[in-house]
Amino acid sequence: MKMKAIVSHKYGSPDILQFKEVNTPTPKENEALVKVYATSLNAADLETLRGTPMSRFGGLLRPKHKILGTDIAGRVEAVGSKVMQFQSGDEIWGDLSFPHNCGAFAEYVCIPEQALRLKPASMTFEEAAAIPTSAIVALQNLCGKRPIQPGQKVLINGAGGGVGTFAVQLAKHFGAEVTGVDNAGKLDLLRSIGAWNLCLRWRFHSCSSSSFNTGTLDFNDGHSKNGHRDVETKQKRRSGFVERPF
Ligand SMILES: NC(=O)c1ccc[n+]([C@@H]2O[C@H](COP(=O)([O-])OP(=O)(O)OC[C@H]3O[C@@H](n4cnc5c(N)ncnc54)[C@H](OP(=O)(O)O)[C@@H]3O)[C@@H](O)[C@H]2O)c1
């Protein structure tokens, strides 16, 4: 059986993407075959398409995965013999990023069952597909080795982006005081999701540590040299630099 997919055989700009017919995959014994109803684009998809150094893991010269896309919401069409949690017809959502093999930019994709969850009935497929990859990265960073504690101060760099907006909301949920850093055009968005302090990126460069790179998340408990206290001190020196809650 054939399906339509967006395929890339080499690294490059979006111009190299081809919309073509390929073989529909067959699920292995631990996989579900899912019909994709909705997917979403992440910055990581573009980085993988372009072949940035970090994204070439397993594919130094050519992309390891010809079909990109990590966020998925859809319906299970068939399951392998060892799949226990899902059956044909289930509405699911999932994250196909590493260690899984991407593939959401297609009509169908095969996915190990542990990468899937039942989609909440209250969410549309489009809403569900906007969440998994970014939200999981945010959650992993906040709840990893040193889980965030109520009352802690957290600095989120790139707070207005895909991962950042989830990180702001989750950090607030866990009771942290959140400082978000991003460009001025995102301030209203950041206000609306509850960032306590807001820093404009263009004025922030001089006090950023070298680890505060574009799009990365930097969480700090306030004890390191380049941590939040340092940021806060410098904010105070710049009148009008910090916006307070609303
Ligand atoms: N390992 C994984 O599985 C995984 C998964 C998801 C994401 N990631 C990585 O996490 C990063 C962020 O992903 P994303 O989806 O959140 O990207 P995104 O939606 O593009 O968000 C990045 C945000 O950072 C802002 N920004 C750019 N330069 C900045 C600077 N110097 N200081 C502060 N903010 C700055 C951007 O603003 P502008 O819009 O003005 O540029 C944007 O709001 C990417 O590098 C991505 O590869 C990794």
The ligand as a Gaussian input file, in Angstrom:
#p B3LYP/6-31G(d) Opt

LIG

0 1
 N       16.363000      17.578000      22.219000
 C       15.093000      17.617000      21.856000
 O       14.422000      16.619000      21.762000
 C       14.494000      18.937000      21.587000
 C       13.136000      19.022000      21.459000
 C       12.576000      20.265000      21.265000
 C       13.413000      21.360000      21.180000
 N       14.757000      21.217000      21.279000
 C       15.642000      22.382000      21.130000
 O       15.254000      23.424000      22.003000
 C       15.465000      24.664000      21.328000
 C       14.196000      25.513000      21.417000
 O       13.162000      24.878000      20.695000
 P       11.786000      25.615000      20.462000
 O       10.928000      24.653000      19.746000
 O       11.309000      26.212000      21.745000
 O       12.249000      26.795000      19.467000
 P       11.474000      28.158000      19.130000
 O       10.005000      27.939000      19.134000
 O       12.128000      28.708000      17.921000
 O       11.800000      29.097000      20.391000
 C       13.047000      29.688000      20.605000
 C       12.785000      31.018000      21.289000
 O       14.030000      31.579000      21.694000
 C       14.024000      32.954000      21.324000
 N       15.402000      33.424000      21.205000
 C       16.214000      33.452000      20.143000
 N       17.418000      33.987000      20.480000
 C       17.355000      34.304000      21.796000
 C       18.279000      34.884000      22.705000
 N       19.505000      35.245000      22.344000
 N       17.881000      35.063000      23.985000
 C       16.629000      34.711000      24.377000
 N       15.714000      34.148000      23.553000
 C       16.067000      33.936000      22.279000
 C       13.280000      32.947000      20.006000
 O       12.871000      34.240000      19.656000
 P       12.734000      34.641000      18.086000
 O       11.423000      34.104000      17.646000
 O       12.808000      36.110000      18.105000
 O       13.896000      34.018000      17.375000
 C       12.122000      32.024000      20.339000
 O       11.076000      32.692000      21.010000
 C       15.848000      24.346000      19.876000
 O       17.251000      24.499000      19.734000
 C       15.462000      22.918000      19.712000
 O       16.281000      22.188000      18.845000
 C       15.302000      20.033000      21.492000

